Amino acid sequence: MAKNKSLGTDPYKGVRDFYPEEQFIQNYIFQTWQKVARSFGYEEYNASPLEPSELYEAKSGEEIVNEQTYIFEDRGGRSVALRPEMTPTVARMVAAKERELPFPLRWFSIPNVFRYEKPQRGRLREHYQLNVDLFGADSVEADTEIITVAYQILKEFGAKDSDFVIKINNRKIIRALFEKLSISPKESEKLSKVIDKKEKISAEIFEESVEKLIGDRKKELLQNLESNQKLIKTLGEKDPEVSKLIDLIEALDTLGIKNVQFTSTLMRGFDYYTGIVFEIFDNSEENNRSLFGGGRYDDLLEIFGKRKIPTIGFGMGDVTLRDFLETHNLLPKFRASAKLHLCVEDESAREYARILAESLRETGINTSVDLSRKKKGEQFKIADKKKIPFAICLGKKEIGSRSLIIRNLKTREDKEILESKVAQFIFDSLKE
């Protein structure tokens, strides 16, 4: 680099800087995720973002590995990946200690994940993602619980049922349909990926892609995919996977979760899904898109040579969630961490300011002290710009009397108050 050339201030393409106001919202999202997950008894875990690349080559899917994963060779000649998703990592962790762990496991994490894709609304090259997984339970109750956790998270953010829809399918139903239509395993693999993209491509391109794969069987396949009744009739209502899906929808309905829709074309992109899959969509015309999803992956631990452990889970990204919250006016307003700013009008009051600040912090009032040495009016402006709600200016008079003037920086109202009453006054004011 040339000596006089300055470094740019932009972050790497597709990632974000979190200034305090952005970090405030990010913390709100994380805290809400943690609150709901813990309310269902889920325990938090974490892991390094670096993994052997073979972990994803085994099960994530060709598109994820070949086109979107950051892979490099380390100095030891090992092929390393920045994790594009968390599910293979948690599967590895469970496999490593599967004889010691008390199943069923309820685990969650909030990792950052990396994918090399074109940055656009809802998609970046790095984001944070809530992962919630239930290991060791193969039942409709387990499927119901995971979807309920996802539903309750959106409700905790203030979403209404009319704001989103939960689309549900069972991959085993589609595989059974493929068998009925004599579609080979090789054709099935390619066809599943085409079906999963149905809503993202034109009807003409979709039908051409299907016909290219299975020829004259296209007509019957499309008829089954377009009609739930036709599909169920083709497979038979007594089909165990059809029954399981119906039981799941009924169980959710009993819990009051009624914004559920059986969608036969929903497949999810990852190769490891084995049964129930679901995806949550924003109903708003301004943001009518998939928000997040998950499903059952009962076979994933087998790639580690371990016994089969039935598992269901989901991942919820912070970028699409934030777009959803913004679309529906559910984002919180920024609140400064400091609730009180102490201005210093006279240098003789600086020591008093430090002592008073420490005393207030002990009561739970986050307090900042002026370091600018600017005039009183400028100090007020700085505190107000930082969105600190209250300020007190200290000088010789306040040292002697311990009677202080507290200003509400939003309303510009002043109130005289004894030093001993400041903390309670702020607590009471912030409750209003």
N, C-alpha and C positions, 0 to 999 in steps of 0.2 A: 504493500500500500504506500502511495506517495505520502511524503511527510506532511504536506499541507492539506491533504484530502480529509474532510470530515466524515465521520461515520453517519449513516442514515439513522433516523429515529423511528422508522416504521418497523413493526414486528415482522417475523417470518410470515409469508403469505398463508392465509387460512387459519391463523391462530389469533388469540386475543390478548390484549393487555387489560388488566382489571384495575382501573382507578377506583378510589374509595366508593363512589356511588355505584359502580358496576359490581364491586366486591360485596357491597351491602345486599344487593339483590341475589348475588350468588350464595352468600351465607344464608339468606332467607330460604332459598331453594333447598340447600343442603340440610338445614335444620328441620324443614318440613318433611323432607324425605326420611331423615333419621327418626323424627317423632312418630310418624305413622308406622314405619317398619318395626320399631321397638314396641309399639302398642300391640302388635301381633306376636311379640316374643322373638323377633329376629335379632341375631347377634352380628355385630360388625366385624369384618376382616379386611385385610389388604394384602397387596403383593407388589413386587417390582414391576415397572412397565416393560422391562426387558425379558424376553423369553426366547428359547431356541425356536427358530423359524419352523422347524418340523412339527411343532405343536399345532400350528395353523394349517400346514399342508395336509395334515391327517384328516381334518374334519370341517374346516370353516367354509370351504367352497373355492373353486378356481378363481372367480372374479375377485373375491376378497384378497386372496394370496397373490395372484399374478398382477393385479392392477392397482390395488389399494394399500397394500401393506408396505411399510418402511422396513426394508431388509438390508442388512449390511454385514460385512465380515469383520469380526473384531481382531485384535492383534494376535490372538491365539489361533486364528484361522477358522473360528466357529461362525456359523451362520446365525445371526441374531435378528430378532424382529422387535420393533416397538409394537406393543399389543394393539391390535385393531378392535378387539373385543375382550370381555372378561371371562366369558363362559369356559373356554378351554383352560384358563388359568385356575379357576376355582375347581374344575373337574380334576386337574392335576393335584391340587392341594388336598382334596378329599381322598383321591386315590392313594396319596402318599401316607395317609394315616387312617385308612378306612377300617382297620381292625381296632383302633383306639377310640374312634368317634362314636358318640351316643346318638344313633339314628332314631327317629327322623331329625335331620338338621334343618334349622331355620337360620340362614345366613344372608347378610346383605353387605354391599360395599359401594363406595362412590369413587371409582378410579377415573383417571384421565386416559383416554384411548386415542389412537392415532390412525388416520386413514388418508392416503394420498389420493384425493379426489378434487374435482373442480369446486372451489368455494362458491357457495350460493346460499340463498335464504334457506335456513334449516340445516345446512351442511357445511361443516368446516373441516380442516385437517386435524384439528385436535378439539376434543370436547370432553366434558365430564358426564358420567353416566351412572345412574343408580342401577345396581344389579341386585335383584331379590330372587333367591333360590330356595327351594324346599327339596331336600334330598331324603330318599328312603321311604317315600309314601306313594303308592300306586293306587289312587282312588279318586273318585269324583270329588270327595271332600277336599283333597289336596289341590285339585284343579280349581275348585271353587274358591279356596282360600287365596291362592295366588292372584286370581283375577279380582277378588274382592280387595286385596291390598292395593292393586293398581287403581281400582275404582275409588277407594277411599283417599288415596293420595290426591287425585284431582279434586275430590270434594273438599279436602282440607285446604286446598288453594283457593276455594271459593267457587269452583265450577258448578254449573247446574247440569242436570241430566241431559237437557236439550242442547248443551254445548258440544257434546261428543257422543260417539257411538262405539260400542265394543263389537268388533266383527270376530266371529269364531268359526273355526273349521277343525276337522280332524284329518290329518294326512293319511291315516289308514283307510278312511272312507274313499279318498281319491285313488289310493293304490288298489283298493278292491274294485273300483270302477275300471281302472286300467286293465285289471285281470279279466273282468267281464267282457271287455272289448278286445281281448287278445293283444294288448299292447305290451311289448317286451320290456324287461328291466332297463335295457339300454335306451329304448325310446322313452320310457317313463321318466328317466332322469332328466333328459333334455326337455320333455314336455312339461314337467313340473316347473322348470324355470320360465318357460314361455307363459304358462298359466299365471304364475306369480306376477308377471309384468302386464297382465291383461288391462288393468286400470291405467297404466302409464303409456300405452301405445294405442294407435287407432284400431278400430274394429277390423278394418280391412287388413292391416298388417298382422294383427293377431290371428285372423282366420287363415291367412296365407301361411303363416308360420306353423300352425297346427296341421294344415293339409300337407305341407312339405314333410312333416315328421310321420304322419300316420295315414295319409291318403284318404280313401273313401270312408274311413271310420270317423272322419272329422264331424260329420253331420250328427251322429248319435252322441258323440262326446259333448258337442256344444249344446245339444238339447238337454242333456243331463246337468251341465254346468249352469244353464240359464234357468232351470226350474228345480227348486228344492224338492217339490213333490215328486217330480219325475226321477230325480236321483234316488230318493228314499225308496220309491217303488221298484227301481231297477235293482237295488241292493237287497231290499226287503226290510221291513220294519224290525224284524227280529235279529238283524245283523248286530253283533255285540258292540261294534264301534258306533253304529248309528244310535243304538240305545244309550251308550255312554254320553254321546253328544247331547241327546235330548234330556237326559238326567242332569247334565251340567247346566243347561239353559234353565231348566225348571228349578234347580237349586239356587241359582242366582236370582231368579224371579222371586223365590220365597224370601230372600234376603232384601228384597226391594230394589234389586238391580235389574231394571227393565229395559234399559237402552242397549239391548243385546241383539245382534243380527247374525244368523247363520249365513256364511258367505263361502260357497263351495270353491271359489277360485282363490281363496286366501291360502298361500303355501308357505310364506316366509322364506327368505333367501338362503339361510344357512342349511348345510347338508345334514347337520346332526339332529334336526327335529324329527321325532318319531311318531307323534300322535297329535294330541290337541295343540292347536296353534291359535293365537289371537292377536289382534292388532287394534289399537285405539285410534280413531280418526276424529279430527276437528270438523264440526258441522258448519263452521262459519264459512260463508262464501269468500271472505277475505283471506282465509288460511285453510282452505278445504284440502287437507292432506293427512297422511299418516303421521301420528305423533310418536308412537312407540309400540312395542309388542313383545311377544315371547311365546313360549310353548313348552311341550314335554320333550325331553331328550334322555330317554331311558338307557341308551346304549353307549354314551360317550365315555364312560369310565373303562369300557372294554379295550380302548386303544392303549391303555396303560397295563393291560394284562390282568386287570382286576375283575372281580365279580360284578355282575350287572346290578346297578343301583338306580331304581326309578327316580327321576328328577323332573321337576317343572320349575320354570323361572321366567323372568322378563328383564329387559333393560330399558331404562327411560333416560334419554339424553337431555342435557340441560339446554341445548340450543333450540330444539323444537319445542320444548316445554316453555321456554321464555317467550318464544313467538306466540304460543297459545295464550299465555297469561297476558301478554301485551294486547293481542287481538281482542280479548274479552275484558279488558280493563281491570285485570286482577293483580297487577304489579303493585307492590307497596311503595309508598313514598319514602325517600331517603331520610334517615334520622341520624344525626351526628352521635358519635359515641360519647362525646362530652356533653353533659347537660348544663354545665355552668362554666363560664369563662371569667376569670379574675383579671380585670384591668389594673394596671399599676400607674397611678398618676404621679406619685412621688417616690424617688428611690428609697426614701426612709421606710416606705411601706412594703418593700420587696420581700423582706424576711417575714413579715406578718402574712403576706400573700402565700408564701410557701407553707407556713404553719397551718393557716386556715384551709388551704387546699388539701393538705394531708389529713386534717381532721374530717373534712367533708368526704374524702374518698373512703375513710374508714366506715362511714355511715352508708356507703353505697352510691354516693353521688360522684359520677365521673367528672373530674374538674381539671381544666387546663389553665395555665398561668401565662400571662403575657411575657413574651421574650423580645418583642419588637421595639419596645421603648418609643413607640409612636404616641401621638397625642390621643387623648381620650376618645374623640370622635372617630379617629382612624381605627382604634382598637375595637370599638363597637362594630364598625363596618367589617373588619376581618372576621370577628366572631359570627356576625350575621351571615356572611358569605359562606362560612363553614356550616351554616344551619344549626349552630348551637342555640338552644332556646332562651337561655338566661345569661345575664352578665352583671357583675358587681365591680364597681371601681373603688380602689383603695388608695387613701392618702393619709396625711397626718391626722385629720379629723376622725377617720374611721378607727385608727389605731387606739385613740384615746377613748372613744365612746362605745365602741363595739356595736353601734347602731348603723346598719348598712342599708344602702339603697339598691334594691335589686330591680333590674330592668328586664321586662319581657321583650325580647328583640323582635318578635313578630308583631305585637300590638303597639310597641313603643311605650307601654305603660310602666311607670315607676312605682315602687312600693317600699316604704321604710319598714325595716324588720330587724329584730335583734339577731346577732350572730348565732345564738343558740337555736333559733327557729328556722334558719335558712334551709336545712335539709328537709324538714317536714313540709315547708312551704313548696319546695320543688316537687317532692313526692306527690303532694296533693294536687298541684297544678298539672302534672303530667298524666294524672288519672282522669282528668276532666275531658 
